[in-house]
Amino acid sequence: GQYPPATREMIRVISHQVSVSLQNARMYQQMEEKATTDGLTGLLNHRAFQERYEQLHDLCERTGQRFSVILTDIDHFKSVNDTYGHRVGDAVLKRVSALFASRARKVDIVARYGGEEFVLVLPDTDATGAAKFANRIREELEAQTMTSDNGSFKVTISMGVAEFPVDSRDRKDLVEKSDQALYYCKEHGRNCVTRWRDC
């Protein structure tokens, strides 16, 4: 009873407007997350990765900074799905992506590139530093044991590294070169890290 009816009505209208605005902001944030995030892994999806990658590339073109691209996929992932089922395969994808996300810096770009393939972009990092980082992740994953109803198993990854601007100044070509390095890993025993210049 401390406020007259007109004031109470004005407060009610304002609080209603604020609650609607907050709800709209929450819905917008959820829609933006769905549009940019891979539903299974929680990492950036391919489209969002391309946008962030283009922005970083343009910035580094202007400032002369270096960065490295790491393209990686899970070795023999098809046999994981065939042997243990897609539910276990999804669990493996989640485990691998969680490892990438937990080891990356805030400035790094980590995304699901497609299927069992992932991409990491490390600003201000040369190929040697990126290869060391990639090897630490590879070794950490190799040390883990996955479990399933059909028994436990190990998972390994292969990783290809290319550096801007040393290996290429073109952002698409840089991904292609990291893919070539990844393919070299696949052809030479898997479960390793290769820099493009060492192929």
N, CA, C and O of each residue as an XYZ file, in Angstrom:
796
protein
N       0.796     -1.210      0.000
C       0.000      0.000      0.000
C       0.829      1.261      0.000
O       0.267      2.351      0.107
N       2.169      1.162     -0.118
C       3.006      2.362     -0.075
C       2.959      3.134     -1.394
O       3.265      4.326     -1.426
N       2.574      2.454     -2.491
C       2.520      3.118     -3.785
C       1.075      3.271     -4.227
O       0.259      2.376     -4.008
N       0.754      4.392     -4.845
C      -0.612      4.590     -5.357
C      -0.873      3.647     -6.533
O       0.071      3.143     -7.143
N      -2.151      3.405     -6.855
C      -2.506      2.466     -7.930
C      -1.814      2.768     -9.265
O      -1.391      1.841     -9.956
N      -1.697      4.014     -9.630
C      -1.083      4.368    -10.925
C       0.391      3.947    -10.966
O       0.880      3.452    -11.981
N       1.083      4.152     -9.844
C       2.504      3.768     -9.769
C       2.644      2.256     -9.822
O       3.526      1.730    -10.501
N       1.763      1.551     -9.097
C       1.813      0.087     -9.102
C       1.570     -0.454    -10.507
O       2.229     -1.407    -10.922
N       0.645      0.135    -11.236
C       0.352     -0.290    -12.608
C       1.553     -0.046    -13.514
O       1.870     -0.877    -14.365
N       2.225      1.096    -13.331
C       3.399      1.412    -14.137
C       4.536      0.404    -13.844
O       5.216     -0.046    -14.766
N       4.733      0.059    -12.573
C       5.762     -0.921    -12.192
C       5.432     -2.289    -12.784
O       6.324     -3.003    -13.244
N       4.148     -2.652    -12.772
C       3.733     -3.942    -13.327
C       4.030     -4.009    -14.822
O       4.527     -5.021    -15.316
N       3.725     -2.926    -15.540
C       3.966     -2.881    -16.989
C       5.466     -2.966    -17.291
O       5.888     -3.689    -18.193
N       6.266     -2.214    -16.519
C       7.720     -2.222    -16.732
C       8.303     -3.606    -16.450
O       9.131     -4.099    -17.217
N       7.878     -4.232    -15.357
C       8.409     -5.556    -15.007
C       8.004     -6.587    -16.060
O       8.765     -7.507    -16.362
N       6.813     -6.430    -16.613
C       6.379     -7.336    -17.676
C       7.275     -7.166    -18.908
O       7.696     -8.151    -19.514
N       7.563     -5.909    -19.274
C       8.422     -5.636    -20.424
C       9.829     -6.196    -20.216
O      10.429     -6.755    -21.134
N      10.348     -6.037    -18.988
C      11.689     -6.555    -18.672
C      11.715     -8.075    -18.790
O      12.653     -8.636    -19.356
N      10.689     -8.748    -18.257
C      10.667    -10.216    -18.309
C      10.569    -10.712    -19.754
O      11.196    -11.712    -20.103
N       9.790    -10.027    -20.598
C       9.683    -10.392    -22.008
C      11.036    -10.197    -22.705
O      11.458    -11.038    -23.498
N      11.712     -9.079    -22.401
C      13.021     -8.814    -22.997
C      14.039     -9.873    -22.594
O      14.820    -10.333    -23.427
N      14.036    -10.263    -21.321
C      14.958    -11.297    -20.842
C      14.675    -12.638    -21.509
O      15.597    -13.361    -21.888
N      13.407    -12.959    -21.648
C      13.027    -14.213    -22.296
C      13.456    -14.218    -23.763
O      13.950    -15.227    -24.266
N      13.268    -13.094    -24.445
C      13.693    -12.985    -25.844
C      15.212    -13.135    -25.972
O      15.699    -13.800    -26.886
N      15.952    -12.519    -25.056
C      17.412    -12.607    -25.082
C      17.855    -14.043    -24.865
O      18.786    -14.509    -25.523
N      17.199    -14.755    -23.944
C      17.524    -16.151    -23.670
C      17.243    -17.019    -24.905
O      18.045    -17.881    -25.263
N      16.095    -16.781    -25.546
C      15.740    -17.548    -26.742
C      16.713    -17.265    -27.880
O      17.094    -18.178    -28.612
N      17.116    -16.006    -28.033
C      18.074    -15.647    -29.080
C      19.402    -16.354    -28.853
O      20.005    -16.875    -29.792
N      19.859    -16.372    -27.587
C      21.119    -17.040    -27.253
C      21.046    -18.540    -27.556
O      21.995    -19.117    -28.087
N      19.926    -19.163    -27.220
C      19.754    -20.589    -27.494
C      19.753    -20.863    -28.996
O      20.358    -21.834    -29.453
N      19.071    -20.006    -29.766
C      19.038    -20.172    -31.221
C      20.427    -19.991    -31.825
O      20.812    -20.720    -32.739
N      21.181    -19.011    -31.308
C      22.532    -18.765    -31.812
C      23.433    -19.960    -31.516
O      24.234    -20.355    -32.363
N      23.308    -20.543    -30.312
C      24.101    -21.715    -29.957
C      23.767    -22.895    -30.871
O      24.662    -23.613    -31.319
N      22.475    -23.090    -31.145
C      22.073    -24.188    -32.031
C      22.613    -23.982    -33.439
O      22.962    -24.945    -34.121
N      22.681    -22.730    -33.875
C      23.140    -22.431    -35.228
C      24.651    -22.577    -35.380
O      25.139    -22.820    -36.483
N      25.403    -22.431    -34.276
C      26.863    -22.443    -34.376
C      27.518    -23.670    -33.748
O      28.718    -23.881    -33.927
N      26.764    -24.474    -33.026
C      27.340    -25.568    -32.251
C      26.917    -26.922    -32.795
O      25.757    -27.124    -33.154
N      27.867    -27.845    -32.853
C      27.565    -29.218    -33.228
C      26.777    -29.864    -32.092
O      27.213    -29.847    -30.941
N      25.620    -30.432    -32.416
C      24.714    -30.954    -31.396
C      25.287    -32.091    -30.575
O      24.957    -32.212    -29.395
N      26.130    -32.928    -31.153
C      26.669    -34.085    -30.441
C      27.854    -33.718    -29.561
O      27.910    -34.118    -28.398
N      28.799    -32.962    -30.103
C      30.060    -32.727    -29.396
C      30.111    -31.426    -28.607
O      30.922    -31.285    -27.691
N      29.247    -30.473    -28.957
C      29.292    -29.173    -28.291
C      30.371    -28.248    -28.848
O      30.516    -27.118    -28.383
N      31.129    -28.717    -29.840
C      32.139    -27.865    -30.479
C      31.481    -26.998    -31.550
O      30.307    -27.182    -31.871
N      32.241    -26.058    -32.095
C      31.735    -25.290    -33.235
C      31.395    -26.238    -34.378
O      32.086    -27.232    -34.601
N      30.319    -25.919    -35.100
C      30.014    -26.724    -36.287
C      30.833    -26.201    -37.473
O      31.566    -25.220    -37.349
N      30.697    -26.867    -38.620
C      31.528    -26.541    -39.779
C      31.310    -25.100    -40.249
O      32.269    -24.393    -40.558
N      30.066    -24.673    -40.299
C      29.764    -23.316    -40.782
C      30.361    -22.256    -39.862
O      30.971    -21.291    -40.322
N      30.176    -22.449    -38.551
C      30.718    -21.487    -37.588
C      32.247    -21.482    -37.620
O      32.879    -20.437    -37.470
N      32.830    -22.668    -37.818
C      34.287    -22.743    -37.943
C      34.772    -21.904    -39.115
O      35.729    -21.142    -38.977
N      34.116    -22.035    -40.276
C      34.547    -21.290    -41.465
C      34.519    -19.785    -41.217
O      35.401    -19.057    -41.672
N      33.504    -19.325    -40.493
C      33.389    -17.894    -40.198
C      34.520    -17.431    -39.284
O      35.171    -16.423    -39.560
N      34.755    -18.167    -38.193
C      35.822    -17.808    -37.244
C      37.193    -17.905    -37.902
O      38.062    -17.061    -37.679
N      37.376    -18.935    -38.707
C      38.659    -19.156    -39.383
C      38.949    -18.022    -40.373
O      40.076    -17.536    -40.455
N      37.930    -17.610    -41.116
C      38.102    -16.508    -42.070
C      38.473    -15.216    -41.345
O      39.336    -14.467    -41.803
N      37.816    -14.959    -40.209
C      38.124    -13.756    -39.426
C      39.568    -13.768    -38.936
O      40.272    -12.762    -39.030
N      40.008    -14.921    -38.407
C      41.380    -15.032    -37.913
C      42.382    -14.873    -39.057
O      43.389    -14.179    -38.917
N      42.099    -15.519    -40.182
C      42.990    -15.425    -41.337
C      43.132    -13.979    -41.802
O      44.241    -13.517    -42.070
N      42.007    -13.265    -41.899
C      42.042    -11.864    -42.331
C      42.854    -11.016    -41.357
O      43.623    -10.149    -41.773
N      42.682    -11.268    -40.061
C      43.427    -10.532    -39.035
C      44.927    -10.788    -39.174
O      45.727     -9.854    -39.120
N      45.306    -12.049    -39.352
C      46.724    -12.407    -39.456
C      47.335    -11.899    -40.754
O      48.526    -11.590    -40.795
N      46.542    -11.810    -41.809
C      47.014    -11.202    -43.059
C      47.402     -9.745    -42.821
O      48.412     -9.267    -43.338
N      46.583     -9.043    -42.030
C      46.837     -7.624    -41.762
C      47.995     -7.412    -40.795
O      48.809     -6.509    -40.986
N      48.071     -8.243    -39.757
C      49.038     -8.012    -38.675
C      50.352     -8.764    -38.848
O      51.332     -8.469    -38.163
N      50.378     -9.741    -39.769
C      51.594    -10.517    -39.960
C      51.802    -11.615    -38.931
O      52.879    -12.208    -38.864
N      50.782    -11.891    -38.129
C      50.889    -12.976    -37.141
C      50.826    -14.332    -37.825
O      50.277    -14.463    -38.919
N      51.388    -15.327    -37.179
C      51.298    -16.694    -37.699
C      50.186    -17.441    -36.959
O      49.745    -17.022    -35.889
N      49.752    -18.529    -37.534
C      48.858    -19.471    -36.851
C      49.036    -20.831    -37.503
O      49.578    -20.939    -38.603
N      48.582    -21.852    -36.826
C      48.680    -23.206    -37.366
C      47.316    -23.871    -37.384
O      46.471    -23.632    -36.521
N      47.124    -24.711    -38.392
C      45.901    -25.498    -38.544
C      46.249    -26.961    -38.286
O      47.211    -27.489    -38.844
N      45.455    -27.609    -37.431
C      45.612    -29.046    -37.173
C      44.333    -29.731    -37.616
O      43.257    -29.463    -37.082
N      44.455    -30.613    -38.591
C      43.312    -31.424    -39.016
C      43.527    -32.824    -38.460
O      44.614    -33.388    -38.584
N      42.501    -33.377    -37.855
C      42.670    -34.668    -37.192
C      41.431    -35.533    -37.369
O      40.317    -35.018    -37.476
N      41.623    -36.829    -37.399
C      40.473    -37.720    -37.300
C      40.823    -38.969    -36.501
O      41.990    -39.273    -36.253
N      39.782    -39.672    -36.113
C      39.931    -40.844    -35.256
C      40.288    -42.046    -36.132
O      39.605    -42.347    -37.111
N      41.364    -42.716    -35.758
C      41.821    -43.872    -36.533
C      40.816    -45.020    -36.447
O      40.297    -45.330    -35.374
N      40.554    -45.640    -37.586
C      39.683    -46.830    -37.672
C      38.314    -46.601    -37.000
O      37.775    -47.494    -36.347
N      37.771    -45.396    -37.173
C      36.500    -45.092    -36.495
C      35.350    -45.959    -37.012
O      34.454    -46.322    -36.251
N      35.376    -46.285    -38.289
C      34.319    -47.133    -38.854
C      34.271    -48.476    -38.139
O      33.192    -49.007    -37.875
N      35.446    -49.027    -37.825
C      35.461    -50.323    -37.131
C      34.962    -50.197    -35.694
O      34.436    -51.161    -35.138
N      35.121    -49.020    -35.084
C      34.550    -48.785    -33.746
C      33.032    -48.865    -33.830
O      32.388    -49.539    -33.026
N      32.468    -48.167    -34.816
C      31.011    -48.211    -35.016
C      30.537    -49.624    -35.345
O      29.528    -50.084    -34.811
N      31.262    -50.308    -36.220
C      30.860    -51.659    -36.647
C      30.961    -52.666    -35.507
O      30.122    -53.559    -35.392
N      31.976    -52.529    -34.670
C      32.217    -53.490    -33.590
C      31.373    -53.207    -32.352
O      30.811    -54.122    -31.751
N      31.292    -51.930    -31.977
C      30.679    -51.581    -30.694
C      29.332    -50.864    -30.819
O      28.626    -50.692    -29.825
N      28.978    -50.450    -32.027
C      27.696    -49.785    -32.243
C      27.826    -48.268    -32.271
O      28.807    -47.705    -31.785
N      26.827    -47.625    -32.843
C      26.857    -46.175    -33.024
C      26.751    -45.411    -31.706
O      27.274    -44.303    -31.591
N      26.094    -45.981    -30.731
C      25.999    -45.304    -29.424
C      27.386    -45.160    -28.807
O      27.727    -44.109    -28.264
N      28.180    -46.222    -28.894
C      29.559    -46.171    -28.388
C      30.394    -45.239    -29.269
O      31.232    -44.488    -28.772
N      30.154    -45.296    -30.582
C      30.846    -44.381    -31.492
C      30.593    -42.929    -31.128
O      31.513    -42.111    -31.134
N      29.345    -42.608    -30.811
C      29.010    -41.236    -30.380
C      29.732    -40.878    -29.082
O      30.194    -39.749    -28.916
N      29.827    -41.839    -28.164
C      30.528    -41.606    -26.895
C      32.008    -41.323    -27.142
O      32.607    -40.489    -26.463
N      32.596    -42.023    -28.120
C      33.997    -41.787    -28.473
C      34.160    -40.376    -29.035
O      35.095    -39.664    -28.666
N      33.264    -39.974    -29.917
C      33.325    -38.614    -30.475
C      33.234    -37.563    -29.373
O      33.945    -36.559    -29.404
N      32.358    -37.799    -28.404
C      32.213    -36.861    -27.290
C      33.480    -36.816    -26.444
O      33.913    -35.741    -26.028
N      34.081    -37.989    -26.186
C      35.296    -38.049    -25.374
C      36.443    -37.313    -26.056
O      37.161    -36.537    -25.424
N      36.606    -37.564    -27.351
C      37.690    -36.926    -28.099
C      37.481    -35.415    -28.152
O      38.421    -34.653    -27.928
N      36.258    -34.979    -28.445
C      35.996    -33.545    -28.542
C      36.163    -32.858    -27.189
O      36.626    -31.718    -27.132
N      35.792    -33.535    -26.097
C      35.972    -32.965    -24.755
C      37.453    -32.778    -24.443
O      37.844    -31.799    -23.806
N      38.271    -33.720    -24.895
C      39.711    -33.602    -24.693
C      40.267    -32.402    -25.457
O      41.052    -31.626    -24.912
N      39.859    -32.249    -26.719
C      40.303    -31.091    -27.501
C      39.897    -29.785    -26.815
O      40.709    -28.875    -26.648
N      38.628    -29.715    -26.424
C      38.104    -28.486    -25.823
C      38.815    -28.152    -24.515
O      39.070    -26.982    -24.230
N      39.135    -29.171    -23.719
C      39.748    -28.921    -22.407
C      41.217    -28.526    -22.523
O      41.745    -27.863    -21.630
N      41.883    -28.919    -23.601
C      43.309    -28.605    -23.764
C      43.549    -27.331    -24.576
O      44.645    -26.771    -24.544
N      42.547    -26.884    -25.287
C      42.698    -25.676    -26.116
C      42.666    -24.416    -25.262
O      42.046    -24.387    -24.199
N      43.338    -23.384    -25.738
C      43.274    -22.071    -25.087
C      41.987    -21.369    -25.516
O      41.324    -21.796    -26.461
N      41.645    -20.296    -24.819
C      40.421    -19.558    -25.166
C      40.502    -18.958    -26.563
O      39.476    -18.797    -27.225
N      41.698    -18.628    -27.018
C      41.849    -17.996    -28.340
C      41.818    -19.022    -29.473
O      41.641    -18.655    -30.634
N      41.987    -20.299    -29.144
C      42.026    -21.338    -30.183
C      40.632    -21.607    -30.745
O      39.627    -21.419    -30.058
N      40.585    -22.042    -31.983
C      39.331    -22.440    -32.617
C      39.304    -23.965    -32.656
O      40.211    -24.592    -33.202
N      38.264    -24.557    -32.075
C      38.132    -26.019    -32.050
C      36.766    -26.362    -32.623
O      35.749    -25.864    -32.141
N      36.733    -27.212    -33.651
C      35.466    -27.485    -34.326
C      35.397    -28.934    -34.803
O      36.413    -29.583    -35.055
N      34.166    -29.411    -34.917
C      33.938    -30.682    -35.594
C      33.851    -30.371    -37.080
O      32.964    -29.644    -37.529
N      34.785    -30.931    -37.829
C      34.885    -30.606    -39.246
C      33.901    -31.428    -40.068
O      33.460    -31.004    -41.136
N      33.565    -32.606    -39.560
C      32.621    -33.488    -40.232
C      32.910    -34.925    -39.863
O      34.072    -35.328    -39.814
N      31.868    -35.714    -39.601
C      32.065    -37.116    -39.240
C      32.960    -37.266    -38.038
O      32.676    -36.716    -36.973
N      34.067    -38.025    -38.201
C      35.017    -38.208    -37.104
C      36.225    -37.294    -37.263
O      37.273    -37.529    -36.660
N      36.077    -36.257    -38.072
C      37.174    -35.333    -38.356
C      36.985    -34.033    -37.572
O      35.881    -33.494    -37.493
N      38.085    -33.540    -36.994
C      38.067    -32.316    -36.200
C      39.149    -31.379    -36.715
O      40.111    -31.810    -37.351
N      38.979    -30.088    -36.429
C      39.983    -29.109    -36.814
C      40.252    -28.175    -35.641
O      39.336    -27.751    -34.937
N      41.524    -27.869    -35.453
C      41.946    -26.920    -34.430
C      42.803    -25.864    -35.110
O      43.665    -26.193    -35.925
N      42.574    -24.609    -34.782
C      43.394    -23.520    -35.300
C      43.997    -22.808    -34.096
O      43.282    -22.353    -33.202
N      45.331    -22.721    -34.089
C      46.056    -22.161    -32.948
C      46.718    -20.843    -33.348
O      47.739    -20.848    -34.035
N      46.142    -19.709    -32.920
C      46.747    -18.418    -33.239
C      48.120    -18.272    -32.585
O      48.391    -18.839    -31.527
N      48.981    -17.491    -33.252
C      50.303    -17.166    -32.712
C      51.105    -18.426    -32.358
O      51.818    -18.460    -31.355
N      50.975    -19.447    -33.191
C      51.650    -20.730    -32.945
C      52.237    -21.236    -34.257
O      51.536    -21.326    -35.264
N      53.539    -21.568    -34.239
C      54.145    -22.117    -35.449
C      53.892    -23.620    -35.530
O      53.337    -24.214    -34.605
N      54.301    -24.227    -36.639
C      54.017    -25.648    -36.860
C      54.707    -26.537    -35.834
O      54.171    -27.578    -35.454
N      55.887    -26.136    -35.385
C      56.605    -26.924    -34.382
C      55.845    -26.936    -33.060
O      55.679    -27.987    -32.440
N      55.388    -25.769    -32.636
C      54.603    -25.671    -31.407
C      53.276    -26.399    -31.523
O      52.830    -27.050    -30.577
N      52.641    -26.287    -32.693
C      51.359    -26.975    -32.913
C      51.541    -28.485    -32.893
O      50.697    -29.208    -32.365
N      52.652    -28.967    -33.473
C      52.915    -30.409    -33.487
C      53.155    -30.934    -32.067
O      52.714    -32.030    -31.723
N      53.851    -30.150    -31.252
C      54.070    -30.547    -29.848
C      52.741    -30.625    -29.103
O      52.483    -31.581    -28.371
N      51.903    -29.613    -29.297
C      50.576    -29.581    -28.676
C      49.753    -30.783    -29.132
O      49.115    -31.457    -28.324
N      49.779    -31.039    -30.442
C      49.009    -32.158    -31.000
C      49.501    -33.493    -30.444
O      48.694    -34.373    -30.142
N      50.802    -33.646    -30.308
C      51.351    -34.891    -29.779
C      50.944    -35.122    -28.326
O      50.689    -36.258    -27.924
N      50.882    -34.049    -27.539
C      50.438    -34.194    -26.142
C      48.997    -34.709    -26.083
O      48.677    -35.595    -25.291
N      48.138    -34.144    -26.928
C      46.740    -34.594    -26.974
C      46.669    -36.043    -27.457
O      45.946    -36.860    -26.887
N      47.424    -36.353    -28.510
C      47.426    -37.708    -29.070
C      47.845    -38.730    -28.017
O      47.217    -39.781    -27.887
N      48.901    -38.428    -27.268
C      49.389    -39.344    -26.228
C      48.392    -39.485    -25.084
O      48.196    -40.571    -24.539
N      47.762    -38.356    -24.730
C      46.771    -38.396    -23.645
C      45.575    -39.264    -24.027
O      45.071    -40.035    -23.211
N      45.130    -39.131    -25.268
C      43.995    -39.943    -25.720
C      44.388    -41.420    -25.799
O      43.616    -42.295    -25.405
N      45.579    -41.687    -26.305
C      46.041    -43.067    -26.442
C      46.104    -43.773    -25.082
O      45.915    -44.987    -25.001
N      46.369    -43.013    -24.019
C      46.484    -43.587    -22.676
C      45.126    -43.921    -22.054
O      45.053    -44.660    -21.072
N      44.052    -43.372    -22.630
C      42.717    -43.611    -22.086
C      42.146    -44.937    -22.581
O      42.509    -45.431    -23.649
N      41.247    -45.496    -21.782
C      40.565    -46.737    -22.164
C      39.074    -46.460    -22.298
O      38.450    -45.924    -21.382
N      38.509    -46.825    -23.437
C      37.079    -46.692    -23.683
C      36.391    -47.985    -23.235
O      36.958    -49.073    -23.334
N      35.183    -47.843    -22.752
C      34.450    -49.033    -22.305
C      33.172    -49.203    -23.106
O      32.592    -48.236    -23.600
N      32.744    -50.462    -23.224
C      31.480    -50.766    -23.896
C      30.960    -52.092    -23.362
O      31.654    -52.789    -22.621
N      29.742    -52.435    -23.742
C      29.164    -53.730    -23.350
C      29.957    -54.894    -23.942
O      29.924    -56.005    -23.412
N      30.666    -54.639    -25.040
C      31.461    -55.678    -25.703
C      32.932    -55.653    -25.288
O      33.781    -56.236    -25.962
N      33.226    -54.980    -24.182
C      34.601    -54.930    -23.685
C      35.231    -53.562    -23.850
O      34.638    -52.660    -24.443
N      36.427    -53.414    -23.328
C      37.138    -52.142    -23.399
C      38.024    -52.100    -24.642
O      38.376    -53.138    -25.201
N      38.371    -50.914    -25.057
C      39.203    -50.745    -26.252
C      39.901    -49.396    -26.196
O      39.547    -48.529    -25.397
N      40.891    -49.234    -27.050
C      41.664    -47.993    -27.139
C      41.313    -47.261    -28.430
O      40.886    -47.865    -29.414
N      41.504    -45.957    -28.398
C      41.273    -45.131    -29.574
C      42.514    -44.275    -29.805
O      43.096    -43.746    -28.858
N      42.910    -44.144    -31.054
C      44.027    -43.265    -31.402
C      43.581    -42.274    -32.475
O      42.553    -42.458    -33.126
N      44.379    -41.221    -32.643
C      44.088    -40.199    -33.651
C      45.339    -39.906    -34.466
O      46.462    -40.065    -33.988
N      45.126    -39.480    -35.694
C      46.192    -38.994    -36.563
C      45.958    -37.506    -36.778
O      44.816    -37.051    -36.838
N      47.062    -36.739    -36.895
C      46.938    -35.286    -36.960
C      47.920    -34.698    -37.962
O      49.109    -35.014    -37.947
N      47.403    -33.837    -38.833
C      48.230    -33.138    -39.814
C      48.288    -31.658    -39.496
O      47.275    -31.060    -39.131
N      49.468    -31.057    -39.632
C      49.697    -29.664    -39.236
C      50.215    -28.847    -40.412
O      51.102    -29.290    -41.141
N      49.660    -27.656    -40.591
C      50.176    -26.694    -41.574
C      50.201    -25.312    -40.935
O      49.366    -24.991    -40.090
N      51.172    -24.496    -41.349
C      51.390    -23.187    -40.712
C      51.206    -22.034    -41.692
O      51.677    -22.078    -42.829
N      50.511    -21.004    -41.223
C      50.383    -19.735    -41.959
C      51.448    -18.771    -41.436
O      51.614    -18.678    -40.219
N      52.167    -18.059    -42.281
C      52.104    -18.045    -43.741
C      53.170    -18.922    -44.402
O      53.301    -18.913    -45.626
N      53.926    -19.672    -43.610
C      55.085    -20.417    -44.140
C      54.663    -21.458    -45.168
O      55.251    -21.540    -46.246
N      53.639    -22.260    -44.838
C      53.213    -23.334    -45.740
C      52.268    -22.834    -46.824
O      52.249    -23.365    -47.934
N      51.496    -21.824    -46.502
C      50.591    -21.212    -47.488
C      49.983    -19.956    -46.885
O      49.795    -19.862    -45.672
N      49.676    -18.992    -47.747
C      48.966    -17.788    -47.290
C      47.468    -17.917    -47.534
O      46.676    -17.152    -46.984
N      47.084    -18.876    -48.351
C      45.678    -19.074    -48.700
C      45.012    -19.966    -47.652
O      45.503    -21.057    -47.361
N      43.904    -19.505    -47.089
C      43.308    -20.254    -45.963
C      42.762    -21.610    -46.389
O      42.873    -22.576    -45.634
N      42.180    -21.707    -47.568
C      41.665    -23.003    -48.030
C      42.820    -23.955    -48.334
O      42.753    -25.145    -48.025
N      43.870    -23.424    -48.938
C      45.036    -24.241    -49.253
C      45.711    -24.734    -47.970
O      46.263    -25.834    -47.934
N      45.662    -23.921    -46.933
C      46.262    -24.304    -45.652
C      45.545    -25.512    -45.051
O      46.184    -26.424    -44.527
N      44.217    -25.511    -45.131
C      43.450    -26.672    -44.662
C      43.775    -27.883    -45.533
O      43.914    -28.999    -45.032
N      43.893    -27.653    -46.840
C      44.237    -28.746    -47.768
C      45.608    -29.337    -47.431
O      45.790    -30.553    -47.481
N      46.559    -28.486    -47.094
C      47.900    -28.971    -46.750
C      47.886    -29.742    -45.423
O      48.587    -30.744    -45.285
N      47.099    -29.285    -44.458
C      46.996    -30.044    -43.200
C      46.301    -31.386    -43.453
O      46.589    -32.380    -42.785
N      45.379    -31.401    -44.431
C      44.725    -32.650    -44.816
C      45.717    -33.602    -45.491
O      45.666    -34.814    -45.278
N      46.611    -33.050    -46.300
C      47.658    -33.870    -46.936
C      48.586    -34.468    -45.878
O      48.998    -35.623    -45.989
N      48.912    -33.681    -44.856
C      49.750    -34.178    -43.766
C      49.019    -35.259    -42.974
O      49.626    -36.237    -42.538
N      47.719    -35.075    -42.791
C      46.907    -36.093    -42.113
C      46.896    -37.385    -42.932
O      47.026    -38.477    -42.379
N      46.742    -37.256    -44.239
C      46.746    -38.433    -45.114
C      48.093    -39.158    -45.037
O      48.154    -40.387    -45.070
N      49.168    -38.373    -44.934
C      50.505    -38.967    -44.791
C      50.559    -39.816    -43.509
O      51.125    -40.909    -43.507
N      49.972    -39.308    -42.435
C      49.897    -40.079    -41.180
C      49.174    -41.404    -41.415
O      49.618    -42.461    -40.967
N      48.066    -41.322    -42.116
C      47.256    -42.522    -42.369
C      48.040    -43.560    -43.176
O      47.906    -44.766    -42.967
N      48.859    -43.061    -44.099
C      49.642    -43.956    -44.953
C      50.878    -44.513    -44.252
O      51.491    -45.469    -44.728
N      51.240    -43.913    -43.125
C      52.472    -44.321    -42.439
C      52.195    -44.766    -40.998
O      52.916    -44.398    -40.071
N      51.148    -45.556    -40.835
C      50.941    -46.226    -39.553
C      49.916    -45.628    -38.609
O      49.584    -46.250    -37.599
N      49.404    -44.442    -38.904
C      48.413    -43.801    -38.037
C      48.995    -43.493    -36.648
O      50.164    -43.764    -36.376
N      48.149    -42.919    -35.779
C      48.520    -42.590    -34.402
C      49.816    -41.778    -34.369
O      50.751    -42.105    -33.639
N      49.849    -40.716    -35.174
C      51.040    -39.870    -35.203
C      50.644    -38.456    -35.614
O      49.500    -38.194    -35.986
N      51.618    -37.551    -35.537
C      51.428    -36.161    -35.942
C      52.460    -35.846    -37.017
O      53.641    -36.153    -36.854
N      52.023    -35.240    -38.109
C      52.936    -34.881    -39.197
C      52.730    -33.433    -39.608
O      51.599    -32.991    -39.811
N      53.819    -32.701    -39.727
C      53.765    -31.351    -40.299
C      53.802    -31.469    -41.824
O      54.461    -32.359    -42.363
N      53.108    -30.588    -42.506
C      53.042    -30.664    -43.972
C      54.429    -30.610    -44.594
O      54.707    -31.313    -45.566
N      55.295    -29.779    -44.035
C      56.636    -29.620    -44.617
C      57.479    -30.875    -44.479
O      58.506    -31.011    -45.143
N      57.047    -31.805    -43.610
C      57.797    -33.051    -43.410
C      57.251    -34.215    -44.233
O      57.781    -35.324    -44.171
N      56.195    -33.963    -45.001
C      55.607    -35.050    -45.799
C      56.540    -35.483    -46.917
O      56.206    -36.386    -47.685
